[in-house]
Amino acid sequence: MPPSTAATGSSRLNRIRTYLVPARVVNLCFLIVLVSSTLLTWREVAVLEDAYVASQRNTLDKVSSTLDRQMEIGVNALLFFRNAMRAAVQTPLASDVLKNVQAEFAQQRQLPVWRISVDQRRTLPITGVSDAFVARHPLLSRDDPQMHNEMTAALEVGYIMRLATAIPAMPKHAWYVSRAGFYLSSRPTAVSAESITRYESLLAQPWFTGQSIHDNRFRGIRWFTSKHPTGLQEPIVTVSVPLDYAQYWYGVLAIDYAYSSVKQLLAEALRDEEQGEYQLYNNNLERVVTSLPAGVQPRNFTQAQREMLTQAITLSNSGSLRLGPNFVVWQKLDHFDGILLRIQTLREGLQGDFGTISIVLALLWLLFTAMVLCSWVVIRRMVSNMYAMQHSLQWQAWHDPLTRLLNRGALFERAKALAELCQQQHRPFSVIQLDLDHFKNVNDHYGHQAGDLVLTQAARLIGGCIQGEDLAGRVGGEEFCIVLPGSTLLQAQRVAERVRERISRKEILVHNSQTIRISASLGVSSAEPSESYVFEYLQMVADKRLYLAKWGGRNRVCAVDPIQDAPNT
């Protein structure tokens, strides 16, 4: 049996030949081209996507900056009001008018509702409630000795507030609500029993209660959203700041932004920018306004999408997120406690510049892929036809067309290579020479067609007796040769005997009802290590023994030379 190393080498050689089939090479080349083009296109898509995200963020950043500057005007005004009141409380003006205010308050403080108005053309009136109302409310107190200074300071700020709210860019409604039982509004109304209700509602507003020392320890600006404020028909957003002096909480200054005002500010911020749906949310992720016109339903998020968005906003002040078919970018505002979102659907994205480029890029990739596939089909078919033609021509060059065994040239070429390989690997190498008996009689009695049939059947029987690396070929008219690499003389003799037996038992139909039997004579030779592996020599020895088999009566196998008689002494 052949060694395992020879089998391994042959197996590797067969695998290499299998991989180097032209069709496989063509497939591999086209696959590399297709994968490379897809990767390059995907890289361009990734770059384009990054550019699209950067563009969306830049657009949103411009809009948010513009909106932030508009909101900053009200915040700065609110801080200015607080600083002015602090200065007025600390150093009130010593004038007869302010002294008269204090006297008028002393006369009216017991009334259920009262108003002090110095000059309605210059300042805003102060509206207040009785001492009994203040005594009943837990947040109110008139025990502070600076209360008169606070009241005169409110009148001074009322003058500033009246002028400030007249500026076009300023919010139109500002408040000062005192814990001493009075309030000041940039939109004063007539004094009535409803004034008490109004003051009560102001005390209950979250922008007032949320400014207590307990709820706002840092005493900074805070934003609140009220959807159902008293006295207004639409929701409002309120920015407020506490008024403190000498570690005492006097009241709250506030500015109201109606939702319509915020929507107008957003529209002004979008005037020179790319249009799209913008949504402004408060810090609780409740929608305040949207840039869509009235009557158009804004896009809503599902519960799962809201959770994803909330988590992303918690981690970063700005960013982007893909939520289903929508692409969302967000930016937290500096002067408003909320987030501005820009939402763009897939359809809107495709209608823009980046969408057009993406479509063109996709079409180019599809066109290139279609061209590659068409080229692959054509070239694959051409290569297959050429390979089939080459294989056919090669097979015809190497094989006998009648018996389909190797012809003499191909057999000798391969046998020589196998002999050298067996010699290098120290393996035995055997040759069987075969000749059909009385074949000429078959041609003479039954014709050459019957002779061709006999040769074909004999070749089929020979091919059925060999396996693996073994070779079989037709080397003459009715003469065949079998090459058995790795087989000893005894093993080759057994193969030859099996071939002889199968041929002799085969009954061949040569005409409609005429059958014949033939036989074969075989000669066997073999080379063991340290012997000659020259194939021509081994074939010559096998041929010589073949004729010994014929002389010995035919239909037999001869594997040894006859023993010559010793000379007489």
MOTA-V711983 format. One record per pair of residues at least 12 apart in sequence whose C-alpha atoms are under 10 Angstrom apart, sorted by the first residue. I is the first residue (numbers start at 1). J is the second residue. Records with the same first field share a line. If there is no record, write none. Layout:
I=J, J
//
This chain:
1=427, 428, 485, 486, 487, 488, 491
2=422, 425, 426, 427, 428, 469, 485, 486, 487
3=425, 426, 427, 486
5=425
6=421, 422, 425, 427, 486
7=468, 469
10=469
21=384, 387
22=380, 383, 384, 386, 387
23=379, 380, 381, 382, 383, 384, 387
24=380
25=380, 383
26=376, 379, 380, 383, 384
27=376, 377, 379, 380
29=376
30=372, 373, 375, 376, 380
31=372, 373, 376
33=369, 372
34=365, 368, 369, 372, 373
35=369
37=365, 368, 369
38=365, 366, 368, 369
40=365
41=361, 362, 364, 365
42=361, 362, 365
44=358, 361
45=357, 358, 361, 362
48=354, 355, 357, 358
49=354, 355, 358
51=354
52=349, 353, 354, 355
53=319, 320, 321, 327, 328, 329
54=319, 320, 329
55=354
56=274, 320, 327, 328, 329, 330, 342, 343, 344
57=318, 319, 320, 328, 329, 330, 331, 342
59=270, 273, 274, 275, 329, 342
60=270, 273, 274, 278, 318, 329, 330, 331, 340, 341, 342
61=318, 329, 330, 331, 332, 333, 340
62=269, 270, 272, 273
63=266, 267, 268, 269, 270, 271, 272, 273, 274, 278, 331, 340, 342
64=266, 269, 270, 280, 330, 331, 332, 333, 334, 339, 340, 341
65=269, 331, 333, 334, 335
66=265, 266, 268, 269, 270
67=262, 265, 266, 267, 268, 269, 270, 333, 334, 335, 336, 340
68=265, 266, 269, 332, 333, 334, 335, 336
69=269, 333, 334, 335, 336
70=169, 170, 262, 265, 266, 268, 269, 335
71=169, 170, 171, 239, 257, 262, 265, 333, 334, 335, 336
72=170, 334, 335, 336
73=169, 170, 171, 335
74=164, 165, 169, 170, 171, 172, 174, 239, 254, 255, 256, 257, 335
75=170, 221, 239, 240, 241, 254, 255, 335, 336
76=335
77=160, 161, 164, 165, 170, 171, 174, 255
78=161, 174, 175, 221, 239, 240, 241, 253, 254, 255
79=220, 221, 240, 241, 242, 243, 253, 254
80=157, 160, 161
81=154, 156, 157, 158, 160, 161, 164, 174, 176, 241, 243, 253, 254
82=157, 176, 241, 242, 243, 244, 252, 253, 254
83=157, 243
84=153, 154, 156, 157, 160
85=149, 150, 151, 152, 153, 154, 155, 156, 157, 158, 243, 244, 245, 253
86=149, 150, 153, 154, 243, 244, 245, 246
87=153, 245
88=149, 150, 151, 152, 153, 154, 155, 156, 157
89=146, 147, 148, 149, 150, 151, 152, 153, 154, 244, 245
90=146, 149, 150, 153, 245, 246
91=149, 153
92=148, 149, 150, 151, 152, 153, 156
93=149, 152, 153, 156
97=118, 119, 152
98=118, 148, 149, 151, 152, 153, 155, 156
99=148, 152
100=116, 118
101=116, 117, 118, 148, 151, 152, 155
102=116, 147, 148, 149, 151, 152
103=148
104=116, 117
105=128, 148, 151
108=128, 129, 130, 131
109=128, 129, 130, 131, 132, 181
110=129, 130, 131, 132, 133
111=128, 129, 130, 131, 132, 133
112=128, 129, 130, 131, 132, 133, 192, 193, 195, 196
113=127, 128, 129, 130, 131, 133, 181, 182, 191, 192, 193, 194, 195, 196
114=126, 127, 128, 129, 130, 182, 191, 192, 193, 195, 196
115=127, 128, 129, 182, 183, 190, 191, 195
116=128, 151, 155
117=155
118=155
119=155, 159
120=159, 162
121=159, 162
122=155, 156, 158, 159, 160, 162, 163
123=154, 155, 156, 157, 158, 159, 160, 161, 162, 163, 186
124=154, 155, 156, 157, 158, 159, 160, 161, 162, 184, 185, 186, 187, 188
125=154, 155, 158, 159, 183, 184, 185, 186, 187, 188, 189
126=151, 152, 154, 155, 158, 176, 177, 182, 183, 184, 185, 188
127=177, 181, 182, 183, 184, 185, 188, 189, 190, 191, 195, 196, 199
128=177, 178, 180, 181, 182, 183, 184, 191, 195, 196, 199
129=180, 181, 182, 183, 195, 196, 199, 200
130=180, 181, 182, 196
131=180, 181
132=181
133=181, 196, 200
134=179, 180, 181, 182
135=180, 181
137=179, 181, 200, 203
138=179
139=178, 179, 180, 181, 203, 209, 212, 251
140=178, 179, 180, 181, 182, 203, 250, 251
141=178, 179, 180, 181, 250
142=179, 180, 181
143=180
144=180, 248, 250
146=245, 248, 250
147=178, 179, 180, 250
148=180
150=178, 180, 245, 250, 251
151=178, 180, 182, 183, 184
154=176, 177, 178, 182, 183, 184
155=184
157=176, 184
158=174, 175, 176, 184, 185, 186
159=186
161=173, 174, 175, 176, 184, 185, 186
162=174, 185, 186, 187
163=186
164=186
165=186, 187, 255
166=186
169=265
170=255, 257
171=255, 256, 257, 258, 261, 262
172=186, 187, 255, 256, 257, 258, 261
173=185, 186, 187, 188, 238, 254, 255, 256, 257, 258
174=186, 187, 238, 239, 240, 253, 254, 255, 256, 257
175=187, 202, 240, 252, 253, 254, 255, 256
176=208, 240, 241, 242, 243, 251, 252, 253, 254, 255
177=199, 202, 203, 208, 242, 243, 250, 251, 252, 253, 254
178=199, 203, 208, 242, 243, 249, 250, 251, 252, 253
179=203, 208, 249, 250, 251, 252
180=250, 251
181=196, 199, 200, 203, 251
182=196, 199, 251
183=195, 198, 199, 202, 251, 252, 253
184=199, 253
185=254, 255
186=255
197=230
198=230, 231
201=229, 230, 231
202=229, 230
203=252
205=224, 225, 226, 229, 230, 238
206=223, 224, 225, 226, 238, 240
207=221, 222, 223, 224, 225, 226, 237, 238, 239, 240, 241, 242, 252, 253, 254
208=224, 240, 241, 242, 251, 252, 253, 254
209=251, 252
210=222, 223, 224, 240, 241, 242, 252
211=240, 241, 242, 243, 249, 251, 252, 253
212=242, 249, 251, 252
213=242, 244, 247, 248, 249
216=241, 242
219=241, 242, 243, 244, 249
220=240, 241, 242
221=239, 240, 241, 242, 253, 254, 335, 336, 337
222=238, 239, 240, 241, 242, 254, 335, 336, 337
223=237, 238, 239, 240, 241, 254, 255, 256, 282, 283, 335, 336, 337, 338
224=236, 237, 238, 239, 240, 256, 282, 283, 336, 337
225=237, 238, 239, 256, 257, 258, 259, 281, 282, 283, 284, 286, 287, 288
226=238, 256, 258, 288
227=258, 259, 288
232=258
233=258
234=258, 259, 260
235=256, 257, 258, 259, 260, 288
236=255, 256, 257, 258, 259, 260, 261, 262, 288
237=255, 256, 257, 258, 259, 261, 262, 282, 288, 336
238=254, 255, 256, 257, 258
239=253, 254, 255, 256, 257, 335, 336, 337
240=252, 253, 254, 255, 256
241=253, 254, 255
242=254
258=288
259=288, 289, 290
260=288, 289
261=289
262=280, 288, 289, 290
263=279, 280, 288, 289, 290, 291, 292, 293
264=289, 291
265=291
266=278, 279, 280, 289, 290, 291, 340
267=290, 291, 292, 293
270=291
274=352
275=291, 292, 342, 344
276=291, 292, 342, 343, 344, 345, 348
277=290, 291, 292, 293, 298, 299, 341, 342, 343, 344, 345
278=290, 291, 292, 298, 299, 328, 329, 330, 340, 341, 342, 343, 344
279=291, 292, 298, 299, 330, 339, 340, 341, 342, 343
280=330, 331, 332, 333, 338, 339, 340, 341, 342
281=332, 336, 337, 338, 339, 340, 341
282=332, 336, 337, 338, 339, 340
283=332, 336, 337, 338, 339
284=310, 337, 338, 339
285=306, 309, 310, 313, 338, 339
286=338, 339
287=300, 338, 339, 340, 341
288=338, 339, 340
289=340
290=340, 341, 342
291=342
298=343
299=326, 343, 344, 345
301=323, 324, 326
302=323
304=323
305=321, 322, 323, 324
306=323
308=321, 322, 323
309=321, 322, 323, 328, 329, 330
312=330
313=330, 331, 332, 339
316=330, 331, 332
317=330, 331, 332, 333, 339
318=330, 331, 332, 333, 339, 340, 341
319=331, 332, 341
320=341, 342, 343
321=343
322=343, 344, 345
323=343, 345
324=345, 346
325=344, 345, 346, 347
326=342, 343, 344, 345, 346, 347, 348, 349
327=342, 343, 344, 345, 346, 349
328=341, 342, 343, 344, 345
329=341, 342, 343, 344
330=342, 343
395=410
397=409, 410
398=410, 411, 413, 473
399=411, 473, 474
400=473, 474, 475
402=452, 453, 455, 456, 459, 474
403=452, 453, 454, 455, 456, 457, 458, 459, 460, 463, 473, 474
404=456, 459, 460, 463, 472, 473, 474
405=456, 459, 460, 462, 463, 471, 472, 473, 474, 475, 480, 481
406=471, 472, 473, 474, 475, 480, 481
407=472, 473, 474, 475, 476, 480, 481
408=472, 473, 474, 475, 476, 480, 481
409=473, 474, 475
410=473, 474, 475
411=471, 472, 473, 474, 475, 481, 482, 483
412=473, 475, 481, 483, 535, 536, 539
413=535
414=471, 483
415=429, 431, 470, 471, 472, 482, 483, 484, 485, 534, 535, 536
416=483, 533, 534, 535, 536
417=535
418=469, 470, 471, 483, 484, 485, 486, 533, 535
419=483, 484, 485, 486, 527, 532, 533, 534, 535, 538
420=533, 534, 535
421=485, 533
422=485, 486, 527, 528, 529, 533
423=485, 486, 527, 528, 529, 530, 531, 532, 533, 534
424=529
425=486, 529
426=486, 528, 529, 530
427=485, 486, 487, 488, 527, 528, 529
428=484, 485, 486, 487, 488, 489, 526, 527, 528, 529, 531, 533
429=483, 484, 485, 486, 487, 488, 489, 492, 525, 526, 527, 528, 529, 532, 533, 534, 535, 538
430=470, 482, 483, 484, 485, 486, 487, 488, 489, 490, 491, 492, 493, 524, 525, 526, 527, 528, 533, 535, 538, 539, 542
431=470, 471, 472, 481, 482, 483, 484, 485, 487, 488, 489, 492, 493, 496, 523, 524, 525, 526, 527, 535, 538, 539, 540, 541, 542, 543
432=472, 480, 481, 482, 483, 484, 489, 492, 493, 495, 496, 522, 523, 524, 525, 526, 538, 539, 541, 542, 543, 545, 546, 557, 558, 559
433=472, 473, 474, 475, 479, 480, 481, 482, 483, 496, 521, 522, 523, 524, 525, 538, 539, 540, 541, 542, 543, 544, 545, 546, 547, 557, 558
434=462, 474, 475, 478, 479, 480, 481, 482, 496, 499, 500, 520, 521, 522, 523, 524, 542, 543, 546, 547, 557
435=474, 475, 476, 477, 478, 479, 480, 481, 519, 520, 521, 522, 523, 543, 546, 547, 549, 550, 554, 555
436=454, 455, 458, 477, 478, 479, 480, 500, 503, 518, 519, 520, 521, 522, 550, 554, 555
437=478, 479, 518, 519, 520, 521, 550, 553, 554, 555
438=478, 518, 519, 520, 554
439=451, 454, 455, 477, 478, 518, 519, 520
440=477, 478
442=454, 510, 516, 518
446=510, 511, 514, 516
447=510
449=510, 511
450=508, 509, 510, 511, 516
451=478, 510
452=478, 510
453=508, 509, 510
454=478, 503, 507, 508, 509, 510, 516, 517, 518
455=474, 477, 478, 479, 480
457=503, 506, 507, 508
458=478, 480, 499, 500, 502, 503, 504, 506, 508, 518, 519, 520
459=472, 473, 474, 478, 480, 503
460=503
461=498, 499, 500, 501, 502, 503, 506
462=480, 481, 482, 495, 496, 498, 499, 500, 502, 503
463=482, 499
464=499, 502
465=495, 496, 498, 499, 502
466=482, 483, 484, 495, 496, 499
467=484
468=484, 485
469=483, 484, 485, 486
470=482, 483, 484, 485, 486, 487
471=483, 484, 485
472=484
478=520
479=520, 521, 522, 543
480=522
481=522, 523, 524, 539, 542, 543
482=495, 496, 524, 539
483=524, 525, 526, 535, 539
484=526
485=526, 527
486=526, 527, 528
487=526, 527, 528
488=525, 526, 527, 528
489=524, 525, 526, 527, 528, 559, 560
490=524, 525, 526, 559
491=526
492=523, 524, 525, 526, 559
493=522, 523, 524, 525, 526, 557, 558, 559, 560
494=524, 557
495=524
496=520, 521, 522, 523, 524, 556, 557, 558, 559
497=521, 522, 555, 556, 557, 558
498=557
499=520, 521, 522, 557
500=518, 519, 520, 521, 522, 555, 556, 557
501=519, 520, 555, 556
502=519, 520
503=517, 518, 519, 520, 555
504=517, 518, 519, 520, 555
505=517, 518, 519
506=518, 519
518=555
519=554, 555, 556
520=546, 549, 550, 554, 555, 556, 557
521=545, 546, 547, 548, 549, 550, 551, 552, 553, 554, 555, 556, 557, 558
522=542, 543, 544, 545, 546, 547, 548, 549, 550, 554, 555, 556, 557, 558, 559
523=539, 540, 541, 542, 543, 544, 545, 546, 547, 548, 549, 550, 556, 557, 558, 559, 560, 561
524=538, 539, 541, 542, 543, 544, 545, 546, 557, 558, 559, 560, 561
525=537, 538, 539, 540, 541, 542, 543, 544, 545, 546, 558, 559, 560, 561
526=538, 539, 541, 542, 559, 560
541=559, 560, 561
542=558, 559, 560, 561
543=558
544=558, 561
545=557, 558, 559, 560, 561, 562
546=558, 559
548=560, 561, 562
//
